[in-house]
Amino acid sequence: MTEPATGGIAVGWLVSDASGRKVGRIVRLHQPVDADAESPDGTASPDEVMEVSTGLLGLGHRVFIPLGAIRAATNGHVLLTHPHEDFSRQGWLTKPPGA
């Protein structure tokens, strides 16, 4: 598979998990507050994240997915590297600092 093309993604794009199941639509792209800063636990600051609105008409909860978790992005559609069941374990249900 080719490298993910993440530079052109935009608000409104459809997001699907690794199995192709619809997650929702991108409602906002968050830039890291300071790309050179470290988080409190000493790790590098988080990637840019896309805020995805879930549920019928986007009225569900929000998930915050790092752009590094994109497998492919073309024609208004983003395919992720993880299944929906992994979102909680990955910490994507919590809004990251600065987002």
C-alpha positions in Angstrom: 0.0 0.0 0.0 1.2 3.5 -0.7 2.1 6.1 2.0 -0.9 7.9 3.4 -1.6 11.3 1.7 -2.5 13.4 4.7 -1.7 16.9 3.5 -4.9 17.4 1.6 -7.5 16.3 4.1 -10.2 18.8 4.9 -13.2 19.4 7.1 -16.2 17.5 5.9 -14.2 14.4 4.7 -15.7 11.0 5.7 -13.6 8.9 8.1 -13.7 5.0 8.2 -11.9 2.6 10.5 -9.6 -0.1 9.4 -12.4 -2.4 8.5 -14.2 0.2 6.4 -16.9 1.0 9.0 -18.0 4.6 9.0 -16.7 6.6 12.0 -18.0 10.1 11.1 -16.9 13.3 9.4 -14.0 15.6 10.1 -15.2 18.8 11.8 -11.9 20.3 12.7 -8.1 19.9 12.2 -6.0 20.7 15.3 -2.4 21.7 15.0 0.0 20.9 17.9 0.4 23.8 20.2 4.2 23.6 20.1 5.6 21.0 17.8 9.0 21.2 19.7 7.5 20.9 23.2 7.4 17.8 25.3 4.3 16.5 27.0 4.3 16.3 30.9 5.4 12.7 30.7 8.5 13.6 28.7 7.3 12.2 25.4 7.1 14.3 22.2 4.0 16.5 21.7 1.1 14.8 19.9 0.6 14.8 16.2 -1.8 17.1 14.5 -5.3 15.5 15.1 -8.5 15.5 13.3 -11.7 16.0 15.3 -14.3 13.6 14.0 -18.0 13.9 14.8 -19.8 10.6 15.1 -23.4 9.5 15.2 -26.5 10.3 13.1 -26.2 13.8 11.6 -22.9 14.3 13.5 -24.8 14.5 16.8 -22.8 11.8 18.6 -19.6 12.1 20.6 -16.3 13.4 19.2 -13.1 11.4 18.6 -9.6 12.9 18.2 -7.5 10.9 15.8 -3.9 11.7 15.1 -3.0 12.1 11.4 -0.4 9.4 11.9 -3.2 6.9 12.1 -4.3 7.5 8.5 -3.7 4.5 6.2 -5.1 6.3 3.1 -6.8 9.6 2.2 -8.3 10.2 -1.2 -11.4 11.7 -2.8 -12.9 13.0 0.4 -12.4 9.8 2.3 -10.0 8.9 5.1 -9.2 5.2 6.0 -7.6 4.6 9.4 -5.1 2.0 10.5 -7.1 0.9 13.6 -10.6 -0.6 14.0 -13.2 1.4 16.0 -12.8 -1.0 18.9 -9.2 0.3 19.5 -10.2 4.0 19.8 -10.5 4.0 23.6 -7.2 2.1 24.1 -5.5 4.6 21.8 -6.8 7.5 23.9 -8.7 9.0 21.0 -11.9 9.6 23.0 -10.3 12.3 25.0 -9.6 15.8 23.7 -5.9 16.3 23.6 -4.3 19.3 25.4 -4.4 22.4 23.2 -7.0 21.1 20.9 
